[in-house]
Structures are given as structure tokens and as C-alpha cells.
Amino acid sequence: MIVSNPVPLDISYVPQKLFFRDDKIAAIRSSVLAPSSSGISNNIIIHGDSGTGKTSTVKFLMRDSKSIIYENALSFKNVKALLEHVLSRLGKPVSYRGLSFPDIFSTLNSVISFRGNTVLVIDEATNLLKSDTDGLYNLFRASEIYGTSLSTILISMENPFSYMDRKYGTVVELKFNKYSGSEIYRIISERAALSLEDGAYTDSILKYISEISAPVGSARFAIELLQKAAYMAEYRLSDSIENDDVRSAVSLINPYITESKLSLLDRRELLVLLSICSLLSDKLSVDVHTVENQVKLTGESYSIDIKKAEMYRIIRKLESMDIVSSTIQGRGNRSGVSKHVSINDVPVSILSIKIRDIIARL
């Protein structure tokens, strides 16, 4: 068994310690939660790419604040329907749909006067921000129009401030930036320690997942990779996660390499790709000089001779097709640098089988 506790690998899991978001937590507390406790209403929009910790940060704060009500905008067609549901949750179910905003906020006033300060969180609010300008106007200006002491936190992937105007009043902006590779590594290291058996993973596997996830900057993506790679290893009845398990996980999430893409390659290009695959069975990357030697060996078995210049051209084509990726790495001992190639989007064992099958049919 590899997964001893699946909960920390679930995307809905909120850890006891939220890494690298202390400044965002402090900003939300100071701009919304603290004023709300004093009866002052503020509005804030949190935005940033998927997997940057927006929802987790708010849910982390919910542990210590009973004033927060969380809703997901995807369940509602507009702000009015969402607020009607909030009333129902607060013990004031509406007898019919289509209440006016004055009716809704009048009822909210009575609830808040009894309940105390209230902060409404609306997650995945991008569509509401674009399509329900009237609803947002009434929500954001509820304090001055209806005397309702309601603060709002909206969470959006897109930056809405490019199309919002001043009619909404003062709205605080809080942007969540992408995680760096080192930050992702720290996050998934904790998740691995909480969820996986000792010895089921290595530090190099965690670094590999971090490197793949770094261009996306998403902790969610990295955690999902770790989760799927762990279950791939379990499916193989293995005691530990291997490189190809991570590649399999990537192929499940982002199936980039397909047979249709391989069909665009000729016999010589497939041979170079096959050579790269054979070298990556137990490695994360390989330098092109080693690839050159392997191409010669593989070419002999297929009676194909590929010169060095042609091999470099083929590798560049494979890069342009997003089949392989490359990095420049130092050789050490001040001996310069070399180009390394890798395949991250599909298990090389499976890819090798597909390539051999296509070559046999050519």
C-alpha cells in the first residue's frame, strides 16, 4: 500500500498550516474581517489563476470566524438567487422566488441584527461579475442603499477590475500570484508526509512533480499529480512511486501526446523519439550527446543512419510539437553546459510501444 491517508490528497482539503499565504490571510483579516466585527462593511475581490490558494485561504479563515458564509456562484444563475439561498440557510426561507432587492436586504437586516456581523464569500464568481451587473451593484452598495451591514468576498480566476466601473463603490483588490517551483515542492512534501507510507516516495519524485508543475504555478495541479501517481503505483502493485507513474498522471490530466500527433512523424523522427524514450526509462532527463549515441544503436537495428545535424533538427521539431522538452544544465567542474531533453506528459514505456507499432506499420 502507498496511500495511507487519502484525505490530504483531496482538492477540498484545507491544511492546518497554509504555506506562503500569510500575507493574503493578513490582508483579508485587516480589510474585511476586522472592520466587519466593528460593524463596518467592506467588499474585496480575490483573483488569480487556478491552484493559487484563493479558496483554501478563505476556508482556512473560516475555521476561526463564524461570521463567514460560503457560497459557490456556479450553483446560481444570478446574485438574487444566491441571496435567497443565503436567507434560507440563515433560517429565513423565502416563500416564493422573485423577491425584490429591498425585500431581500430588509430580511437580511433582521437576520444580521440578531446574528451579528456577517461576511458573504462568493466563490467562482467570474460569470456573476460579467453577467449580473445589477445584482453586484445592489450587493456591493447594500450598506449605503439598504443599511445592510454585509461584507462580501468574491473569488474569481479572472481580474474583473478591467471591466468594472466606479458605480460599484470602493472594492479592494487582492491578487494571488502563482506558486514558484520551490513553494510547490514545500506544499507537496507536506501532503506526501501526511498521506503516503514511509518509503513510498523519494525526494527526487517530489522535485520532479514540482518541476512539472512550476510553469503552471498551481499547487492544485501538483497535488493532483501526486495523488494520481500514487494510485498508479498502487495499481502496479509497487511499493513506491516511480518516474513513469508521474508521467502517467500527467497524461491523465493533460493528454498531450496522442497517436494523431505521433502520426505526423516520419520513420527517422520516430526513431530519435524512441531512442530518447529508451534512455528515460529510469531517468528524468538525458543529455543530447547520450541521445546521439543511442540513436546510432537504435538506428542499426532498423538499418537507418541519422547524422548529428539531422538528429538536432528532429529534436527541435519534437520540442516544437510539445512531445519533448529541454533544459540547459551545467556539466560541473566548470566544463560548460549541455542540453538535456525529457518527456513529462506520457509514460515512456507506453510511448515506446506506440512508436514501435507505428514504425512497424510504415
C-alpha positions in Angstrom: 0.0 0.0 0.0 1.2 3.5 -0.8 -1.7 5.8 0.2 -2.2 5.5 3.9 -4.5 8.6 4.3 -6.2 9.9 1.1 -7.7 13.0 2.7 -4.7 15.3 2.3 -4.6 14.5 -1.4 -8.2 15.7 -2.0 -8.5 19.1 -3.6 -11.0 20.2 -0.9 -8.6 19.5 1.9 -7.5 22.6 3.9 -4.3 22.1 5.8 -3.6 23.2 9.4 -0.8 25.3 8.1 -1.3 27.3 4.9 2.2 27.8 3.4 3.2 31.1 1.6 -0.1 32.8 2.1 0.4 34.6 5.4 0.3 38.0 3.7 -3.0 37.2 2.0 -4.5 35.9 5.3 -3.4 39.1 7.0 -4.8 41.3 4.2 -8.3 39.7 4.3 -8.4 39.9 8.1 -7.4 43.6 8.1 -9.5 44.7 5.1 -12.7 42.7 5.7 -12.9 40.6 8.9 -11.7 43.2 11.4 -13.8 46.1 10.0 -16.8 43.7 9.9 -16.5 42.9 13.6 -16.8 46.6 14.2 -19.9 47.0 12.0 -18.1 48.4 9.0 -18.9 46.8 5.6 -16.2 46.3 3.0 -16.0 44.5 -0.3 -13.0 42.6 -1.7 -12.4 40.7 -4.9 -9.7 38.0 -4.7 -8.4 36.9 -8.1 -5.7 34.7 -9.5 -5.0 31.6 -11.6 -6.4 28.2 -10.6 -4.5 26.5 -7.8 -3.0 29.6 -6.3 -4.7 29.1 -2.9 -7.7 31.6 -3.1 -10.4 29.2 -1.9 -8.1 27.5 0.6 -7.2 30.8 2.2 -10.8 31.8 2.7 -11.7 28.3 4.1 -8.7 28.5 6.3 -10.0 31.7 7.8 -13.5 30.2 8.2 -12.1 27.9 10.9 -11.7 30.9 13.3 -14.6 33.0 12.1 -18.2 32.1 12.5 -19.3 35.2 10.7 -18.3 33.9 7.2 -21.0 32.3 4.9 -19.6 30.5 1.9 -21.4 30.0 -1.4 -20.3 28.8 -4.8 -21.7 31.0 -7.6 -21.8 28.1 -10.1 -25.0 26.9 -8.3 -26.9 30.1 -9.0 -27.9 32.0 -12.1 -27.7 35.4 -10.5 -27.0 37.3 -7.3 -30.7 37.4 -6.3 -31.0 33.6 -6.4 -27.8 33.3 -4.4 -29.0 35.8 -1.7 -32.4 33.9 -1.5 -30.4 30.8 -0.7 -28.4 32.6 1.9 -31.6 33.7 3.6 -32.8 30.1 3.6 -29.5 29.0 5.3 -29.9 31.7 7.9 -33.3 30.3 8.8 -35.4 32.7 6.7 -36.6 30.6 3.8 -38.5 32.6 1.1 -42.0 31.5 0.3 -41.6 32.4 -3.4 -39.0 33.3 -5.9 -38.5 36.7 -7.5 -38.2 38.8 -4.3 -37.0 42.4 -4.9 -33.7 43.5 -3.6 -35.3 45.8 -1.0 -37.2 42.7 0.3 -34.1 40.6 0.4 -31.9 43.1 2.2 -34.7 44.0 4.6 -34.9 40.4 5.6 -31.1 40.2 5.8 -31.1 43.2 8.1 -33.3 41.5 10.6 -31.2 38.4 10.5 -27.9 40.3 10.8 -29.2 42.4 13.7 -29.8 39.2 15.6 -26.8 37.2 14.2 -24.2 39.9 14.3 -21.5 40.8 11.7 -21.7 38.7 8.5 -19.3 38.2 5.7 -20.5 36.6 2.5 -18.0 34.7 0.4 -18.9 34.0 -3.2 -16.5 31.6 -4.9 -16.1 31.1 -8.6 -17.8 34.4 -9.2 -16.4 35.2 -12.7 -19.7 34.7 -14.5 -21.6 36.8 -12.0 -19.1 39.5 -12.3 -19.6 39.6 -16.1 -23.3 38.9 -16.4 -25.2 40.3 -13.4 -24.0 43.9 -13.0 -27.3 45.0 -11.4 -27.1 42.3 -8.8 -23.5 43.2 -8.0 -24.4 46.8 -7.7 -27.0 46.1 -5.1 -24.7 43.7 -3.3 -21.7 46.0 -3.2 -23.7 49.0 -2.2 -26.0 47.3 0.2 -24.7 49.2 3.2 -25.5 52.7 1.8 -28.7 51.7 -0.1 -30.3 49.3 2.3 -28.4 49.9 5.5 -27.3 46.3 5.5 -24.1 45.5 7.4 -22.9 42.8 4.9 -19.3 42.5 3.8 -18.5 40.5 0.6 -15.5 38.5 -0.6 -15.7 37.5 -4.2 -13.3 34.9 -5.7 -12.6 34.9 -9.4 -9.9 33.5 -11.7 -10.1 36.5 -14.0 -9.2 40.0 -13.0 -12.6 41.8 -13.1 -11.2 45.2 -12.5 -10.5 45.7 -16.2 -14.3 45.9 -16.9 -15.7 47.1 -13.6 -16.5 50.8 -13.2 -16.9 53.2 -10.2 -20.6 52.6 -9.8 -19.8 49.6 -7.5 -18.1 51.9 -5.0 -14.8 51.0 -3.2 -13.8 47.4 -3.8 -10.5 46.1 -2.5 -8.4 44.1 -4.9 -6.2 41.1 -3.7 -4.3 39.2 -6.4 -2.9 35.7 -5.7 0.2 35.1 -7.7 1.4 31.7 -9.0 3.4 29.5 -6.7 7.1 29.0 -7.5 8.6 25.6 -8.0 10.2 25.7 -4.6 6.9 26.7 -2.9 5.1 23.8 -4.7 7.8 21.4 -3.5 7.2 22.5 0.1 3.5 22.1 -0.2 3.5 18.6 -1.8 6.2 17.5 0.7 3.8 18.1 3.5 0.9 16.4 1.6 3.1 13.4 0.9 4.2 13.1 4.5 0.5 13.2 5.6 -0.9 10.8 3.1 1.7 8.4 1.9 3.5 5.4 3.5 7.1 5.9 4.5 9.4 4.9 1.7 6.7 5.1 -0.9 8.2 8.2 -2.5 11.6 9.8 -2.9 12.7 13.4 -2.7 13.5 13.2 -6.4 9.9 12.3 -7.2 8.6 15.3 -5.3 11.1 17.5 -7.1 10.1 16.1 -10.4 6.4 16.8 -9.7 7.4 20.3 -8.6 9.4 20.9 -11.8 6.5 19.8 -14.0 4.0 22.0 -12.0 6.2 25.1 -11.8 5.3 26.5 -15.2 1.6 26.3 -14.3 2.3 27.7 -10.8 -0.6 25.6 -9.4 -0.4 23.7 -6.1 -3.7 22.0 -7.0 -2.2 20.6 -10.2 0.9 19.3 -8.3 -1.2 17.7 -5.6 -3.4 16.0 -8.2 -0.2 14.7 -9.9 1.0 13.3 -6.6 -2.4 11.7 -5.9 -2.7 10.1 -9.3 0.9 9.0 -9.4 0.4 7.3 -6.0 -2.6 5.4 -7.2 -0.8 4.5 -10.5 1.9 2.9 -8.4 -0.6 1.1 -6.3 -2.3 -0.2 -9.4 1.1 -1.7 -10.5 1.3 -3.3 -7.0 4.5 -1.4 -6.5 5.9 -0.3 -3.1 6.9 3.1 -4.4 6.2 5.8 -6.9 8.4 5.9 -10.0 9.0 8.4 -12.7 6.6 6.8 -15.2 3.8 6.9 -12.6 4.2 10.7 -12.6 4.2 10.7 -16.4 1.1 8.6 -16.4 -0.5 11.1 -14.0 0.3 14.0 -16.3 -1.1 12.1 -19.3 -4.4 11.6 -17.4 -4.7 15.3 -16.5 -3.3 16.7 -19.8 -3.3 14.1 -22.5 -1.0 16.0 -24.9 0.7 13.2 -26.8 -1.7 11.2 -28.9 -1.4 8.8 -31.8 -2.6 11.5 -34.1 0.4 13.6 -33.1 2.8 10.7 -33.5 1.3 10.1 -36.9 2.8 13.4 -38.0 6.3 12.0 -37.6 8.3 10.1 -40.2 10.3 6.9 -39.6 13.5 8.8 -38.8 11.8 11.2 -36.4 10.1 8.3 -34.6 13.5 6.5 -34.3 15.0 9.6 -32.5 12.0 9.7 -30.2 12.3 6.0 -29.5 15.9 6.5 -28.6 15.0 9.2 -26.1 12.4 7.0 -24.6 14.8 4.1 -24.1 17.2 6.4 -22.2 14.4 7.8 -19.9 13.2 4.5 -18.5 15.0 5.2 -15.2 16.0 8.9 -15.7 14.2 12.2 -15.6 16.3 13.8 -18.4 19.2 12.9 -20.7 21.8 15.0 -22.4 21.8 15.1 -26.2 25.3 13.6 -26.6 23.9 10.4 -24.9 20.9 10.6 -27.2 23.3 10.8 -30.2 25.0 7.6 -29.2 21.6 5.8 -28.6 20.3 7.0 -31.9 23.2 5.2 -33.6 22.5 2.0 -31.7 18.8 2.1 -32.3 19.3 3.1 -36.0 21.5 0.0 -36.5 18.6 -2.3 -35.5 16.3 -0.6 -38.0 19.1 -0.1 -40.7 18.7 3.7 -40.5 21.6 6.1 -40.3 20.9 9.5 -38.8 23.6 12.1 -38.7 24.2 14.5 -35.8 22.9 17.6 -37.6 19.7 15.8 -38.6 19.2 14.5 -35.0 19.4 18.1 -33.7 16.8 19.2 -36.3 14.5 16.3 -35.2 14.8 17.1 -31.6 13.9 20.8 -32.3 10.8 19.6 -34.2 9.8 17.3 -31.3 10.2 20.3 -29.0 8.0 22.5 -31.2 5.3 19.8 -31.1 5.5 19.7 -27.3 6.4 16.0 -27.4 9.7 16.6 -25.6 11.0 19.4 -23.5 14.5 20.6 -23.0 16.7 22.4 -20.4 20.3 23.7 -20.4 22.2 22.1 -17.5 25.8 22.6 -16.3 28.2 19.7 -16.6 30.0 20.5 -13.4 33.7 21.1 -12.8 33.5 24.2 -15.0 33.2 22.1 -18.1 30.4 24.1 -19.7 26.8 23.3 -20.2 24.8 20.7 -22.2 21.3 20.4 -23.5 19.1 17.8 -21.7 15.8 16.5 -23.1 12.9 15.0 -21.2 9.4 13.6 -21.6 6.9 14.5 -18.9 3.5 14.1 -20.5 3.2 10.3 -21.1 4.9 7.2 -19.7 7.9 6.4 -21.8 7.2 2.7 -21.5 3.8 3.2 -23.2 5.1 5.7 -25.7 7.9 3.2 -26.7 5.3 0.6 -27.5 3.2 3.0 -29.6 6.3 4.2 -31.5 7.5 0.6 -32.3 4.0 -0.2 -33.5 3.8 2.8 -35.8 7.4 2.1 -37.2 6.3 -1.5 -37.9 3.4 -0.2 -40.0 5.5 2.3 -42.0 
